[in-house]
Amino acid sequence: MPDGTLVSPSSSPFRLALDEYLITLESEYKSKNTIAIYGYAIERLHRFVGDLAPAAIDTAVLRRFLLHLQKEGLSATTQKDYLRAIKTWLRWLAAEGGYGVTEDAGARAKAPRVVKDAITPLTDEELQCLIDGCEKNSWRGQRLRTIQAVLLDTGIRASELCGLRLRDLDLDHSTIYVLAESDKTKKGRTIGLGRKCRLALGRWWTRQRCRSSMDQDPDAPLFPGNAGEPMTPNSLLKLVSRLAKRANVEDVYPHRYRHTFSILALRSGMNPYTLMHTLGHKDLTMVKRYMAIVDSDVSADKIARSPVLAEKSIPVVLRGFGVGVMEATQDRDRAHTTVRPNGRRPRLWCFGDLLRQALVRPVTVEVVRVLAEHAPQVGLAQDEDVVQALAPDTAEEALAGGVLPGRAIRRP
């Protein structure tokens, strides 16, 4: 499809039908990405069928087209996307009339079954490697660190991040606004910013003011390219890919930050409907996939809070027992170390699910209650929460660490 708001029709019936459809999509304010995807899919069909009229495109033709795509090595997901775009176009032609296309044209053509890949969030170690992999004391490095902070704190799409303008950032109220035109659902939304993300954006804003006149143009891109032009999803992908190579982290792409944000948000207790709105989804379909991933966390929490364990516990209150967490790990074969006031360093091992949210920096917690004297495991709480420990020995052996509520550790 050429640049501009209109497309010059040709004498070919297929080309005429395609051009009119793309013009309709533009007039309905469909996103540029949607128009490009639909146009490319139908253009691929055009190259396959030649000058065949749209009225002659039936189920048999579409099946042969899918086989052709398969032989070219296109994935099942891509074939499904192409077929969906073509069927939508055929339904539009049937509704418009005058093209000789029936409502059920190609309806029986089925795309290959798509096997959905498992969604794996980035671990804390991988995230730290990616942050450390950014250039030090450079404009490019700070831009990439800030971009990662925004992706992880808001879960916005790559296209939405590239579409952010200076006016969309409100540091006073710690929010960022995603434009309706860059939002896939065409509904603009406001997303709150966490403290660390706000600080990163504040530093980035200050550096940009010193580097350019972006503060004088509210429509300037928040994350410009090297020459000051707005970034594109493709250029963002290249930036992240190069960063991942330097950091020696595999399978990193902008959308994986979105997956990571979503899973960590649910694990932290975010309401699924709040997450749906934050992500800009129309329904809970994708959120349910994320919820399925955290089912293991729910099971672990249930086991840790089982009333059977509670009935066997012996309440013993300890106050003023400070414990500094010196090390946290996701590796089941490495020690999880804590320090008690008397200086002894007991060694502990994680078990059960991997600790996806192992703390990166030390925190201090206070043990205020021990539930049992001879239980085989120690249940822990985080930060300022009440620590309810199932101690392996006596009340004096109570331990605490910076892991999620419901997690557990045991002594060797």
C-alpha positions as CSV (number, residue, x, y, z in Angstrom):
1,M,0.0,0.0,0.0
2,P,1.6,3.3,-1.0
3,D,2.0,6.3,1.3
4,G,-0.9,8.7,1.6
5,T,-4.5,8.6,2.7
6,L,-5.8,7.2,-0.6
7,V,-4.8,4.4,-2.9
8,S,-5.0,4.7,-6.6
9,P,-7.3,1.9,-7.9
10,S,-6.1,-0.3,-10.8
11,S,-8.1,-2.1,-13.5
12,S,-7.5,-5.5,-11.9
13,P,-10.7,-6.7,-10.0
14,F,-8.5,-8.1,-7.3
15,R,-6.5,-4.9,-6.9
16,L,-9.6,-2.8,-7.0
17,A,-11.2,-4.8,-4.3
18,L,-8.0,-4.7,-2.1
19,D,-7.5,-0.9,-2.6
20,E,-11.1,-0.1,-1.7
21,Y,-10.9,-2.3,1.4
22,L,-7.7,-0.6,2.6
23,I,-9.3,2.8,2.0
24,T,-12.2,1.7,4.2
25,L,-9.9,0.7,7.0
26,E,-8.2,4.1,6.9
27,S,-11.5,5.9,7.0
28,E,-12.5,3.9,10.1
29,Y,-9.3,5.0,11.8
30,K,-7.8,1.5,12.0
31,S,-4.3,1.5,13.3
32,K,-1.4,1.7,10.8
33,N,-0.2,-1.6,12.0
34,T,-3.6,-3.3,11.4
35,I,-3.8,-1.8,7.9
36,A,-0.3,-2.9,7.1
37,I,-0.8,-6.5,8.3
38,Y,-4.1,-6.9,6.5
39,G,-2.7,-5.3,3.3
40,Y,0.3,-7.6,3.3
41,A,-1.7,-10.8,3.9
42,I,-4.1,-10.1,1.1
43,E,-1.2,-9.0,-1.2
44,R,0.5,-12.4,-0.5
45,L,-2.8,-14.0,-1.7
46,H,-2.8,-11.8,-4.8
47,R,0.7,-12.9,-5.7
48,F,-0.4,-16.5,-5.3
49,V,-3.6,-16.4,-7.4
50,G,-2.5,-13.8,-9.9
51,D,-5.4,-12.1,-11.7
52,L,-8.0,-14.4,-10.3
53,A,-11.2,-12.4,-9.4
54,P,-12.3,-12.2,-5.8
55,A,-15.5,-14.1,-6.7
56,A,-13.4,-17.1,-7.7
57,I,-11.7,-17.4,-4.3
58,D,-13.2,-20.3,-2.5
59,T,-12.2,-22.8,0.2
60,A,-10.1,-24.9,-2.3
61,V,-8.1,-21.8,-3.3
62,L,-7.5,-20.8,0.4
63,R,-6.4,-24.4,1.3
64,R,-3.8,-24.4,-1.5
65,F,-2.7,-21.0,-0.4
66,L,-2.1,-22.2,3.2
67,L,-0.2,-25.2,1.8
68,H,2.0,-22.8,-0.2
69,L,2.7,-20.8,3.0
70,Q,3.6,-23.9,4.8
71,K,6.1,-25.0,2.2
72,E,7.6,-21.5,2.4
73,G,8.3,-22.2,6.1
74,L,5.8,-19.7,7.6
75,S,4.7,-20.6,11.1
76,A,1.3,-21.8,12.1
77,T,0.6,-18.5,13.8
78,T,1.5,-16.5,10.7
79,Q,-0.7,-18.7,8.5
80,K,-3.6,-18.2,11.0
81,D,-3.1,-14.4,10.9
82,Y,-3.1,-14.3,7.1
83,L,-6.2,-16.5,6.9
84,R,-8.1,-14.3,9.4
85,A,-7.2,-11.2,7.4
86,I,-8.3,-12.7,4.1
87,K,-11.6,-14.0,5.5
88,T,-12.3,-10.6,7.0
89,W,-11.7,-9.0,3.6
90,L,-14.0,-11.6,1.9
91,R,-16.8,-10.9,4.4
92,W,-16.4,-7.2,3.7
93,L,-16.6,-7.8,0.0
94,A,-19.8,-9.9,0.4
95,A,-21.4,-7.1,2.6
96,E,-20.4,-4.4,0.1
97,G,-21.9,-6.3,-2.8
98,G,-20.9,-5.9,-6.4
99,Y,-17.9,-8.2,-6.2
100,G,-19.7,-11.5,-6.7
101,V,-18.4,-12.8,-3.3
102,T,-20.8,-14.8,-1.1
103,E,-21.0,-14.6,2.7
104,D,-19.6,-18.1,3.2
105,A,-16.7,-17.7,0.7
106,G,-13.7,-19.7,2.0
107,A,-15.5,-20.3,5.4
108,R,-14.5,-24.0,5.5
109,A,-10.8,-23.2,5.1
110,K,-9.1,-23.9,8.5
111,A,-5.7,-22.6,9.6
112,P,-3.3,-25.1,11.2
113,R,-3.6,-25.6,14.9
114,V,-1.3,-23.2,16.8
115,V,0.6,-24.6,19.7
116,K,1.0,-21.8,22.2
117,D,4.5,-21.4,23.5
118,A,4.9,-21.3,27.3
119,I,5.2,-17.8,28.7
120,T,8.3,-17.5,30.7
121,P,9.0,-14.2,32.6
122,L,12.5,-12.8,32.9
123,T,14.1,-13.8,36.2
124,D,15.6,-11.3,38.6
125,E,19.1,-12.4,37.6
126,E,18.3,-11.9,33.9
127,L,16.8,-8.5,34.6
128,Q,19.9,-7.5,36.6
129,C,22.1,-8.6,33.7
130,L,20.1,-6.6,31.2
131,I,20.3,-3.5,33.4
132,D,24.0,-3.9,34.0
133,G,24.5,-4.5,30.2
134,C,23.5,-0.9,29.4
135,E,26.3,1.5,28.5
136,K,27.6,3.4,31.5
137,N,27.4,7.2,31.6
138,S,26.1,7.6,28.1
139,W,22.9,9.0,26.6
140,R,22.1,5.7,24.8
141,G,22.7,3.7,28.0
142,Q,20.4,5.9,30.1
143,R,17.7,5.8,27.4
144,L,17.8,2.0,27.4
145,R,17.8,1.7,31.2
146,T,14.8,4.1,31.3
147,I,13.0,2.2,28.5
148,Q,13.4,-1.1,30.5
149,A,12.1,0.6,33.6
150,V,8.9,1.8,31.8
151,L,8.3,-1.6,30.1
152,L,8.7,-3.4,33.5
153,D,6.7,-0.9,35.5
154,T,3.8,-0.4,33.1
155,G,3.6,-3.4,30.8
156,I,2.9,-1.3,27.8
157,R,3.4,-2.6,24.2
158,A,6.4,-1.8,22.1
159,S,4.3,0.3,19.7
160,E,2.8,2.2,22.7
161,L,6.2,3.0,24.1
162,C,7.4,4.3,20.8
163,G,4.3,6.4,20.5
164,L,4.8,8.2,23.9
165,R,5.2,11.9,23.7
166,L,6.6,14.3,26.2
167,R,3.1,15.6,27.0
168,D,2.1,12.0,28.0
169,L,4.4,12.0,31.0
170,D,3.1,13.6,34.2
171,L,5.9,13.4,36.9
172,D,3.9,15.5,39.4
173,H,1.1,12.8,39.5
174,S,3.4,9.8,38.7
175,T,1.4,8.8,35.6
176,I,1.9,8.2,32.0
177,Y,-0.8,8.4,29.3
178,V,-1.0,5.9,26.4
179,L,-2.6,7.5,23.4
180,A,-5.7,6.0,21.9
181,E,-4.1,6.1,18.5
182,S,-1.2,3.9,19.7
183,D,-3.5,1.7,21.9
184,K,-4.5,-1.5,20.2
185,T,-8.0,-1.2,21.6
186,K,-8.3,2.5,20.6
187,K,-9.0,3.5,24.2
188,G,-6.4,5.7,25.7
189,R,-5.5,4.9,29.3
190,T,-3.6,6.4,32.2
191,I,-1.1,4.1,34.0
192,G,0.5,4.9,37.4
193,L,4.2,4.8,37.8
194,G,6.1,3.2,40.6
195,R,8.7,5.2,42.6
196,K,11.7,3.7,40.8
197,C,10.3,4.2,37.4
198,R,9.3,7.7,38.2
199,L,12.8,8.5,39.3
200,A,14.3,6.9,36.2
201,L,12.0,9.0,34.0
202,G,12.8,12.1,36.0
203,R,16.5,11.6,35.4
204,W,15.9,10.9,31.7
205,W,13.8,14.1,31.4
206,T,16.5,16.2,33.0
207,R,19.2,14.8,30.7
208,Q,17.0,15.3,27.6
209,R,16.4,18.9,28.6
210,C,20.2,19.5,28.7
211,R,20.7,17.7,25.4
212,S,17.9,19.1,23.3
213,S,14.9,21.4,23.3
214,M,12.4,18.6,23.9
215,D,10.9,20.6,26.8
216,Q,9.8,23.3,24.3
217,D,7.9,20.8,22.2
218,P,5.2,18.7,24.1
219,D,4.7,16.5,21.0
220,A,8.4,15.5,20.9
221,P,8.9,11.7,21.3
222,L,9.7,10.7,24.9
223,F,12.3,8.2,23.6
224,P,13.7,9.6,20.4
225,G,16.1,7.7,18.1
226,N,19.8,8.6,17.8
227,A,18.9,11.4,15.3
228,G,15.9,12.7,17.3
229,E,13.3,10.9,15.2
230,P,10.5,8.8,16.9
231,M,11.6,5.2,17.6
232,T,9.7,2.4,15.8
233,P,8.9,-1.1,17.2
234,N,11.5,-2.5,14.9
235,S,14.3,-0.2,16.1
236,L,13.3,-0.9,19.7
237,L,13.5,-4.7,19.0
238,K,17.0,-4.2,17.6
239,L,18.1,-2.2,20.7
240,V,16.8,-4.9,23.1
241,S,18.3,-7.7,21.0
242,R,21.8,-6.1,21.0
243,L,21.4,-5.5,24.8
244,A,20.5,-9.1,25.4
245,K,23.5,-10.3,23.4
246,R,25.8,-8.1,25.4
247,A,24.2,-9.3,28.7
248,N,24.3,-12.9,27.6
249,V,20.6,-13.4,28.2
250,E,18.6,-15.5,25.7
251,D,15.2,-14.9,24.1
252,V,14.7,-11.3,25.0
253,Y,12.3,-9.1,23.1
254,P,10.1,-6.1,24.2
255,H,6.9,-8.1,24.6
256,R,8.7,-10.4,27.1
257,Y,8.9,-7.4,29.5
258,R,5.1,-7.2,29.2
259,H,4.8,-10.8,30.1
260,T,7.2,-10.3,33.1
261,F,5.2,-7.3,34.3
262,S,1.9,-9.2,34.1
263,I,3.0,-12.3,36.0
264,L,4.8,-10.3,38.7
265,A,1.8,-8.1,39.1
266,L,-0.5,-11.0,39.7
267,R,2.0,-12.6,42.1
268,S,2.0,-9.4,44.0
269,G,-1.8,-9.5,44.4
270,M,-3.0,-7.1,41.6
271,N,-6.7,-7.6,40.8
272,P,-7.1,-9.3,37.4
273,Y,-9.4,-6.6,36.1
274,T,-6.9,-3.9,37.1
275,L,-4.3,-5.8,35.2
276,M,-6.6,-6.1,32.2
277,H,-7.1,-2.3,32.2
278,T,-3.4,-1.6,32.7
279,L,-2.5,-3.8,29.8
280,G,-5.2,-2.4,27.6
281,H,-7.0,-5.6,26.9
282,K,-10.7,-5.8,26.0
283,D,-11.3,-8.9,28.1
284,L,-9.6,-11.4,30.5
285,T,-8.5,-13.9,27.8
286,M,-4.8,-13.1,28.0
287,V,-4.9,-12.3,31.7
288,K,-6.3,-15.8,32.3
289,R,-3.1,-17.3,30.7
290,Y,-1.0,-15.3,33.1
291,M,-3.3,-16.4,36.0
292,A,-2.7,-20.0,35.1
293,I,1.1,-19.5,35.4
294,V,0.8,-18.3,39.0
295,D,-1.4,-21.2,40.0
296,S,1.6,-22.8,41.6
297,D,2.0,-19.8,43.8
298,V,-1.6,-20.1,44.9
299,S,-1.1,-23.8,45.8
300,A,2.0,-23.0,47.7
301,D,0.2,-20.3,49.6
302,K,-2.6,-22.6,50.5
303,I,-0.2,-25.3,51.8
304,A,1.7,-22.7,53.9
305,R,-1.6,-21.4,55.4
306,S,-3.2,-24.8,55.8
307,P,-5.5,-25.0,58.9
308,V,-4.0,-28.5,59.6
309,L,-0.6,-26.9,60.2
310,A,-2.3,-24.1,62.2
311,E,-4.0,-26.6,64.5
312,K,-0.6,-28.2,65.4
313,S,1.2,-24.9,66.0
314,I,2.3,-23.6,69.4
315,P,2.2,-19.8,69.5
316,V,5.4,-18.2,70.9
317,V,5.9,-14.5,70.7
318,L,9.3,-13.0,70.0
319,R,9.7,-9.2,69.8
320,G,12.7,-7.1,68.8
321,F,14.4,-10.0,67.0
322,G,16.0,-8.3,64.0
323,V,17.2,-10.4,61.1
324,G,19.2,-8.9,58.2
325,V,18.8,-10.7,54.9
326,M,22.3,-10.9,53.3
327,E,21.7,-13.1,50.3
328,A,18.7,-14.3,48.3
329,T,18.8,-16.9,45.5
330,Q,16.6,-18.8,43.0
331,D,19.1,-21.7,42.9
332,R,18.0,-24.6,44.9
333,D,21.6,-25.8,45.2
334,R,22.9,-22.6,46.8
335,A,22.5,-21.4,50.3
336,H,20.0,-18.8,51.4
337,T,21.9,-17.0,54.2
338,T,20.7,-14.8,57.0
339,V,22.4,-13.2,60.0
340,R,21.2,-13.3,63.5
341,P,22.1,-10.8,66.3
342,N,24.7,-13.1,67.8
343,G,26.6,-13.2,64.5
344,R,25.9,-16.9,63.7
345,R,25.1,-17.6,60.0
346,P,22.8,-20.6,59.6
347,R,22.6,-22.0,56.1
348,L,19.3,-22.7,54.5
349,W,18.1,-24.2,51.2
350,C,15.1,-23.1,49.1
351,F,12.6,-25.8,48.1
352,G,9.3,-26.0,46.3
353,D,8.7,-23.6,43.4
354,L,11.7,-21.5,42.4
355,L,11.7,-18.2,44.2
356,R,10.8,-16.0,41.2
357,Q,11.0,-12.8,43.2
358,A,14.1,-13.4,45.3
359,L,15.2,-10.1,46.7
360,V,18.0,-8.3,44.9
361,R,19.0,-6.1,47.9
362,P,19.1,-6.7,51.6
363,V,16.1,-5.8,53.8
364,T,15.4,-6.0,57.5
365,V,12.4,-7.9,59.0
366,E,11.3,-8.5,62.5
367,V,10.2,-11.9,63.8
368,V,7.3,-11.4,66.1
369,R,5.7,-14.8,66.3
370,V,6.7,-18.5,66.1
371,L,3.9,-21.0,65.4
372,A,5.5,-24.3,66.2
373,E,8.6,-25.7,67.9
374,H,9.2,-28.9,65.9
375,A,7.8,-28.3,62.5
376,P,9.9,-29.5,59.5
377,Q,9.9,-26.2,57.7
378,V,10.0,-22.4,58.2
379,G,7.3,-20.2,56.7
380,L,8.4,-16.6,56.0
381,A,6.9,-13.2,55.3
382,Q,8.4,-10.1,53.6
383,D,9.5,-6.6,54.7
384,E,7.2,-5.2,57.4
385,D,4.7,-8.0,57.4
386,V,4.3,-10.2,60.5
387,V,6.7,-13.1,60.2
388,Q,5.0,-16.3,61.1
389,A,7.7,-19.0,61.4
390,L,7.4,-22.7,61.8
391,A,10.7,-23.2,63.6
392,P,12.6,-26.5,63.2
393,D,14.0,-26.4,66.7
394,T,13.0,-23.9,69.4
395,A,11.8,-20.4,69.5
396,E,15.4,-19.2,69.7
397,E,16.1,-20.8,66.4
398,A,13.4,-18.8,64.6
399,L,14.6,-17.4,61.2
400,A,13.3,-14.9,58.7
401,G,14.2,-14.0,55.1
402,G,13.1,-11.7,52.4
403,V,10.9,-14.0,50.3
404,L,7.3,-14.1,49.5
405,P,4.6,-14.9,52.0
406,G,3.9,-18.6,51.9
407,R,7.3,-19.6,50.8
408,A,9.4,-21.8,52.9
409,I,13.0,-22.8,53.6
410,R,14.5,-25.7,55.6
411,R,17.7,-26.3,57.4
412,P,20.2,-28.9,56.0
